């Protein structure tokens, strides 16, 4: 299986080259299928953000059950992205994610 190097930025972008040295990106090595999976998860996160930003007149914001549902959905998607980045990441990327403690924190919050 041929794997290429990609960079995932905090803005939720996937690049074939490192775009900005000041922007902390996660380096991953992925096959075409794995790259498509990362892109699918990023799009999932973007779609939720879009819904939240453009649905500010909705009364659902006052419904705690609905808000918790959206929050859990977002947490699950973020966990999935970090899990993929850790799985596909270089040693440096894996170390960064481990040091952040994000997987255990998100796993605790989302896998009740």
C-alpha positions in Angstrom: 0.0 0.0 0.0 1.4 3.3 -1.1 1.3 6.0 1.5 1.8 9.7 1.0 2.6 12.5 3.5 -0.1 15.0 4.4 -0.5 17.7 6.9 -3.7 18.3 8.9 -4.0 21.9 10.2 -5.9 23.1 13.2 -8.2 24.9 10.8 -9.3 21.5 9.5 -7.5 21.5 6.3 -5.6 18.7 4.7 -2.5 19.7 2.6 0.1 17.8 0.7 2.8 20.2 1.8 3.5 22.0 5.0 1.8 25.4 4.5 2.9 27.6 7.4 5.8 26.9 9.8 4.1 28.9 12.5 0.9 26.9 12.2 1.2 23.7 14.2 0.1 20.9 11.8 0.0 17.2 12.3 2.0 15.1 9.8 0.4 11.9 8.7 1.2 9.1 6.2 -1.9 7.9 4.5 -3.0 5.7 1.6 -5.6 7.2 -0.8 -8.4 5.4 1.1 -7.1 6.7 4.5 -6.8 10.2 3.1 -10.5 10.0 2.0 -11.5 8.9 5.5 -9.6 11.9 7.1 -11.4 14.2 4.6 -14.7 12.7 5.4 -14.3 13.3 9.1 -13.1 16.9 8.5 -16.2 17.5 6.4 -18.3 16.0 9.1 -16.9 18.6 11.6 -17.3 21.4 9.1 -21.0 20.5 8.5 -21.7 20.7 12.3 -19.9 24.0 12.6 -21.9 25.4 9.7 -25.2 24.3 11.3 -24.3 25.9 14.6 -23.3 29.2 13.0 -26.3 29.5 10.7 -28.9 28.3 13.1 -28.8 31.0 15.7 -32.5 31.8 15.5 -33.4 28.2 16.5 -34.9 27.7 19.9 -33.0 24.4 20.2 -30.2 26.4 21.8 -32.4 26.6 24.9 -33.1 22.9 24.9 -30.4 21.3 27.0 -31.0 17.8 25.6 -30.6 19.1 22.0 -27.5 21.0 22.9 -26.0 18.0 24.6 -26.8 15.9 21.5 -24.9 18.4 19.3 -22.0 18.6 21.7 -21.7 14.8 21.9 -21.9 14.6 18.1 -19.1 17.1 17.7 -17.0 15.5 20.4 -17.3 12.1 18.7 -16.2 13.6 15.4 -13.2 15.4 17.0 -12.3 12.1 18.7 -12.5 10.3 15.4 -10.2 12.9 13.7 -7.6 12.7 16.5 -7.8 8.9 16.5 -7.1 8.8 12.8 -4.3 11.4 13.0 -2.7 9.3 15.8 -3.1 6.1 13.9 -1.7 7.5 10.7 0.7 10.0 12.3 4.4 10.1 12.2 6.3 9.4 15.5 6.3 13.2 16.1 2.6 13.5 15.5 1.8 10.5 17.8 4.0 12.1 20.5 2.3 15.5 20.1 -1.2 13.9 20.5 -0.1 11.8 23.4 1.4 14.8 25.2 -1.8 16.8 24.6 -3.8 14.0 26.3 -6.6 14.7 23.9 -7.5 11.1 23.1 -8.0 10.1 26.7 -9.9 13.3 27.5 -12.2 13.0 24.5 -12.7 9.3 25.0 -13.7 10.0 28.6 -16.2 12.7 27.5 -17.7 10.9 24.5 -17.7 7.3 25.5 -19.9 7.5 28.6 
